[in-house]
Amino acid sequence: MAFLSDETWRGRIFRGSWVASAGGDRAVVEPATGTELGRIGIATPDDVAAASAVAAEAQRAWAATHFQERAAILRRAAGLWREHAAEIGQWLTREAGSIAGKAAFEVHVAEQECLEAAALPSRPSGCVVPSEVPRLSMATRVPAGVVGVVAPFNFPLILSIRSVAPALALGNAVILKPDPRTAVCGGVTLARIFEEAGLPPGILHVLPGGADAGEALVTDPNVRVISFTGSTGAGRRVGEAAGRLLKRAHLELGGNSALIVTEDADLDQAIGAAAWGSFFHQGQICMATGRHLVHESIFDDYVRLLAAKADGLPVGDPATGEVALGPIIDAGQRDKIHSLVTESVDAGAILAAGGTFTGLFYRPTVLVDATASTRAYREEVFGPVAVVTPFASEDDAVKLASDGEYGLSLGILTGDAMRGLALAERIPTGIVHVNDQTVNDEANVPFGGVRASGTGSRFGGAEANIEAFTETRWVTVRGDIPSYPL
């Protein structure tokens, strides 16, 4: 039987074992063709409550498990990603609309996330703190308890595993709510991997569900930390709800990232990088290049070359052909993209390429003459749309790149790397790449945005993960009970 055979998960959710959900089931649909690939169980708030009770009980024993055993399970999980990479990649292609390279990258990062997490249990868990009185004084790190993870559809595997793996490694139990549109590659795969790796029952729960299940997860009293990746609007609601309950919420949210292209940049290389930043995975990436800020002396050539590149990119079913762009995840997302494009054109923007679709296949699109009030310029499109705007000076570029509410990623293409680094220091973002586009990720690096793009780097790297998924505890020890003057 295949590793991800629907005989295992059909109509079910994962609560340490595969069980039926009170919420019934939902079709798992291939966006490129509309084919039903199976049916996944849909969790209800009651499922969340039941899972959290089990997780809270199981977590105590898991936290007490020897650190070497927790590390060994994470290492076994890493090997399983590699072993089953081809099958998992096929699901990423068919369920999430990923081209082959993007699917392979997701599985590679999942493996690396588990390897990075495997090193966490053996890291120092605190430090000795000086004290004014004769005693041993320590600050220790302890597991937060039960961690709720809410992951989106666009990179369903990476955006789940990057929280699940370190949270487990550090002794927490995890309840994962993947997007129902990508519940197999973003949820079932993790459940199966950790099942096979030997994770004890009750430590990981996978509950695909709607907004009601998400709200139940955020507000559940057993869940002490929320790790949320999604839109800024949804993230604000999650943060508000968590704040009222005095629980931590780590929020990785939307973006409208700028790519600055200076007059001395290699134009041919710049166009290749720019197209990747805007059109990779149909632009359905939080750190996609939304705004291309190009020096006025090369602006016309840049627009001409980028439009020609967009017109030449093949769009189609990644399961059956060599394409650069696959399908948009569903009709609702496609219509949102097209609305932003058409409203921007109606407001005066000029369509240099694209702006059309067939089914869920949206052509890579280039817009020029957009102003700061144009929707496609000021909002996150989450589709394959590049808005190109000229600038006259570095001060202009800084102002344009800094305008708006987001602050996730920044790319600067220039003939002088040190000039690029100095320019980056003037623009508030959580991520910056000099002489590269805005879409980059690795398992061992801190990842996160500022302003409306999130609450900073709480993903990737040992320091960020330990901060995200543990609590600090002050502990003192004295040899004798002291006398007090009362």
Summary of the structure (lengths in Angstrom):
residues: 486
radius of gyration: 23.6
end to end distance: 72.3
largest distance: 84.0
contacts: 1804
relative contact order: 0.13
helix: 42%
strand: 23%
